[in-house]
Amino acid sequence: MRRRDTTSLAWRKSSFSDVNECVELAWPGDVIFVRDSKNPAGPVLMFEHSRFGRLLASLGR
């Protein structure tokens, strides 16, 4: 997958998140982006919707 500019995305943080230990999500259409809220200029993970759903399902086990 090619890189995408994520600087203008609307990032959202879970209301269940701890102040200092959190990830943020943005979903501008066909993909979901995940980043560390403590390092917004750092690396960003990009998932297709179906793969992100499988990731969440596996974490819930």
Helices and strands as residue ranges (DSSP letters): E 12-13, E 23-26, E 31-36, E 44-48, H 49-59
